Amino acid sequence: MIEVHATNKHFLGMPAAEFLREYWQKKPLLIRNAFPGYESPLQPEDLAGLACEDGVLARLIEHDAAADGWRVRHGPFAEDDFPGLPDHDWTLLVQDMDKWDADLRALLDRFDFLPRWRIDDVMVSFAATGGSVGAHVDQYDVFLLQAQGHRRWQIDASDKPPLAFRDDVELKLLRVFQPDHDWVLAPGDMLYLPPGVPHHGIAQDPCLTFSIGMRAPATTELLGDYVDALSAEAPESLRYTDPDLQAPKDAHEIDDAAMQRVADALRQLRMDDPDRFGDWFGGFITTYRSAVQPAADDSPRPRIEVEWDLGQGASLQRHPWSRMAWRRASKGARLYAGGQAHAMPVRDAQRLAAANEIDGVLYDALSTAGRDAVFALLDGGHYRLDVSDEAE
């Protein structure tokens, strides 16, 4: 099946384990009424307003249907850019909307059957009637939730779809698109697409679509960061050596023995220690594709004052751009946040990674190492102190 209906028990139309086994990174799935009666927590004018702000990743894509031409503009936009647009054939896309809107951030809780560190962001697109970004293919998993209005989705779910790109537009649009499925999604419907599935969405009327996308770093990105980490830690004393050198038959030849020494020299840099390797990846994935990094407060409050505030009803709110994940280590666990590793017991790491808020009760339940990590994270900008009226 490629189309199912959600049930009261399973919003994916099936148990999560079945979805992961049968569909995840294997084949598309349309889930009708995944979010029954869904009402968008934001309106198109909210999206347009945010697209005018500095630091917001926004694009405006316009399509000249007659000439099949495409124009892409990047934000921030001016407020008077939008009233002059036609009532058809354009799309506004804003990345990382879960960082700007708490209701959209809460939407991610429904996807707890996936590792949270795999979820990248919620991109929101508003499309006027006929608006589209063209037929294209993504290299990551995505859930497309229809939030308002109606969008027609066409996909090519064949085994070997044509993937050549057009060379006459700046967007990576497919030169040939041969859909074999065609649906119109209404609010609450959701389409899951694994990587590599060509798709084309066209607004049937003014509509909002929420794209829950996954983090899928390319192997080249992983390798580049890994090599950088290895190089940064390597002592100057690690060099190519040849104490077993013998007189060559040809002084200009790079022989097999030399190549073996090169391989041996590079092998010395490998992270054979699982904790080193885990710390590298934990740091990488909690900073990967992040447009904003939390910054330290210019005037941090003393720890003793913050602890007193927590005891009086205050709380620490996690910065919306702070990414956390944890890993079991040889001793206890490591909590990763924005590229930094913090050692602590497993229970502390589990609690802190899952908590968007730390109140006095949670703080008191932490170990000394966990509490120390909280204040290191607070100093790094991963939390902000929220003092209630009662605490004041």
N, C-alpha and C positions, 0 to 999 in steps of 0.2 A: 504493500500500500504506500502511496505517496501523499494521500490526503486522509486525514482523520478528524474526528470531532473530539474536543476536550470533554472531560467529565468533571463532576464535582470533586472527585478524588484525585484526578490526574490532569493537570492543566496541559500536559504534553499529549494527552490522549492515550497515554500508556504509562506504566511505571518508568521512572527515570532510568533504572537499570536496563530496561528493554530498549529505551531510546538510545542510550549509549552503546549498547551492543549492536543494534540493527541500523542506526542512522548516523550517529556521530562520526563525522569525517568519512562517511560512506555514501550517503544519498540524501537528497532533499526531502523535506516533509512540510506539508501545509497543515496547520492546526487551526481548524475553524473554532471560533469562540474560545480561544485560549484564555482570554481575559473578558469574560462576559460583562456586558454593560459598561465597558471601559470608557472613561471620560478623561481626556487629556488634562494633566495638571497645569499645562501652559497653553497660551494662545499664540497664533502667528505673530501678533504684534509684540509679544514678549520676546520671541526669537529675534525679530528684526531689531528690537532695542538692544539686545545683548550683542548682536553682530556689529553694532556701532562702537563697542567698547574696546579699548586697547587690551592686548593680551588674549583676546578671544580668537580662536581659529575658525574663521568663517569664509565660505566661498559662495559666490553667486554665479550660477550657470544658466546661460541663455541659449536657446535653440532657435535658429532660423529654419523653420520646417521646410520652406520652399526651396532653399538652397542646401539644406542639410548641413548648415554651418553652425559652429559652436563657439561661444565666447565665455571665458572664465575670468572672473574678477575676484580678488582676495580682499578681505577686510583688514582693518576696520572700515566700515562704510559710514557715509554721512547720512543723517536722517532724511535728507531730501533725495537720496538715491532711490528710495522705494516708491514714493507716490508717482514717480514718472514711469514706472514699469508698466507694461501692458497687463491685461488680465489673463494672459495665457503664455505657455511655453517658457517658463523660467522656474528655477529651483534655488532656494537658499538652504545651505547646509552649515550646521554649527557643530563642531566636535566637542567632546568632553562636557556635555551638558549635565552629566551626573555630578560634576564638580561644582556647578553653579546652581543647581536646583535640588533641594533635599528630597522632594517627592520622586524625582527621577532616580536619585541615588537609592532610595528605598526599593525601587523596582528591581534592583539587582539582587535583592534578597530572595526573589522567586527563583533565581538561577543557582541556588546553593547546591545543586547536584553537580556543579562544576567547581574545580579549584578556583578560589577567588582571584588568585594571582594570574590566572589565565584570562580573566575578563579585563578588557582594555578600557572601553568607555561606552557611553550612550551618545551616539550622534543623532541629532534631530534634523530632519529636513522638512521644510515647507515647500510645497509645489503648487503653483497656480495650475489651472486646468491645462492639461497637455504637457506640463512640466516634467522633465526627465533629466537624467545624467547620461543617457545613452546606454547601449548594450555593452556590458563590460564583464570582467571576471575579477574576483577578489581572491587573494591568497591566504585568507583566514576564514574561520567559521563566523557566521553572523545570523542573528535572529532579527527578523524584520517585523516589528509589531505595528500594525495599523492603529493609529491613535485618534485620527479625526479624518473625515471624508473617506474617499475610496481611491484605491490605486490598483491599476492592472499590472500584474506581474507575469512575464513570460520567461521561461527558463529552458535551457537545453540540457537535459539530464542524460544525454547519450554518453557512451563510454569514451569516445574520442572526438569531442567537439572541436571545430576549427578555432584556433586561438591567436591567429595573426592580427596585429593591430593596424589601424588606419595610420597613415603617415601625413595626413593633411590637417590634423587637429591636434591641439596640445593635450587633450584628454586621451587616456589610453582606452580608446573605443575599439570594439571588435570590427574587423573588416567584413566578416561574414557572421551572421547570427541566424541560426535555424532552430527556433523554439519548438519543443515538442509538448509543452504544457502551458496552459494559458488560464489564469484565474483573475478575478477581481476580489480584492480583500476589503472588508468592511471593518469598522472599529472593533477591536478585540481579537481579530484574526491575526495569526502570526505565521510567517514563513521562515523555516530554517534552511540555510544553504551551507553546505560544507565547502572547503576551499576548491577552487577550480571549476565551479559550475557557472557557465555564462548566464546572465540574467539581465532583464530590462524592465524597469518600472516606469509606468506612465500614469500621471494623475488624471483620474476621470472627472474630478472636480477639485476645488481647493482642498488640500489635504496635508496632514502631518503624519510622518512616519518616524518611528524610533528604531534605530539600528543598534542592537547590542552586539558589539564586535569583540573578538578575542585578540589577545596578544599572541602573535606568531612570528617571532624574530627569525629572519632568514639565517641560514647556516653561516653565511658570510659575516653577518652581524655578530653572531655568537663567537665565531672564530676570531674576528678582529678584536673584540673586547677581551677575550681569553688571552690572546697573545699580548695585548697591552698590559693586562694584569701580570702575566708571567714576566714580561720585560721590566716592569716597575719593581718587582721583587728580586730580580736576579742580581747577584753580586758581580762586581767587575772581574772577580777571579775566575768566573765560569767562562772559559774560552775554548776555542778549537786547539787541541793539542795533538802531538804525534810522537810520543816517546818511543814508539816502535818503528819509527821511520827507517826505511831501507833505501839505498841508492836507487833511483828510478832508472828504467831502461830509456825513457824519454822524459827529459826534464820539463817538457811542455804539456805532458799528459796529466789530466785529472783521473787517476786510476780508481779501481773499485775500493781499494783500501782507504783512500782519501774520502770517498763518499760514505764509507762506513763510519769514519771518524766524525763526519758532519752529522750523520744520523745520531751518533752517540752523544754529541755535544747538545743537540736539540732535545734529546731524550732527558737530559739532566733537568730541563725546565718543567717537565710534566708535574702536575699536581697529583702526586700519588696519594697524598693524605686526603681522605674523604672529607674531613672538616674544611681544609683549605679549598677544595673543589666546591663544596657546598656553599662556603662563604662567598666565593666568587660569583656563583650563579644567583644566590640570594640577593647580593648587592646589585647585580646586573638587572634582574627582573623587577626589582622594586624601584628602578629608575628608568627602565626602558620606555621610550616614546612618551616621556612626560614633558609637557610644555611648561610646567611650573614646578619649582622645587620649594618646599617650605623654607622659610628664612627665620633666623633667630630674632627674638624680640630685642629691640634696642635697649630697653630698660627692664631686664628680667627681675622678678621679685625674688627675695630670698626664699630658700626652700622651707624654712621654718614657718614663714607666713603662708605659703601656699598650702602646707600640710594643715595649718590651723583652719584655713578657709575650707578645705575639703571636709574637715570635721564639723563645720558649721553649715553644711549643705551646698557648698560650691561644687563644681565639677570641671573636669578637663575635657574639652571638646576636640576631637581629632580634626586636624586641618583637612579639608576636602581633597587636597592634592596629595596627601600623605598615603603612600602605598606600603602596606605591611604584609609580611608572610613569615612563617616560621618553619624550622626544620629540626628534627631530632639530631643531636650531635653525639659524639662519643661520651660526653659528660653532660647530661641534661639536654638543653635545647639552645638554639640561636633564634632570636627574633631579628628580622631584617626590616629596615625602614629607610627608604630613600638612599639605599646603597650602604648603610651602616649595619654592623652586626652587634647584637647585644646578647651576652650569655646569661641564661637564667634557667630555672626549672621548667619542665615541660608544661606543667599546669599554668604557670605564669604566661608563658609564650602563647598558649592556646587562648587564654582570656584576653590578653592585650591585642593580639592580632584580630580578634573578632569584635572588639569593643569600639564603638564610635564615641563612647563617653566613659570617662573614669570618674566615679563618684567616691565618696569616702569609704563606703562599704567595700567596693572592689579594691581600692588602694590598700585598705587595712588587711585584706586577704592575701596580698602579695608578699613574697619573700623579700629579704633585704636586697638581693640582686634585682628582683623585679621592680622594686621601688626606685632603686638607683637608675635603672633603665628609663623609667617614666620621666625622671627629671632630666636625664640626658636628652630624651626626646623632646621634652618641653623646652629645654634650652636650644634645641635645634629647630624649633618652630613646628613640630609635628602635633602639638597640642596648644590650645589657648585656654586660659582660665576664664571660666564663666561663673561670676559671683552673683547669686540670686539676691533678691531684695531682702530676704530673711537673713542671709549671711552678712549683708552690709549693715 
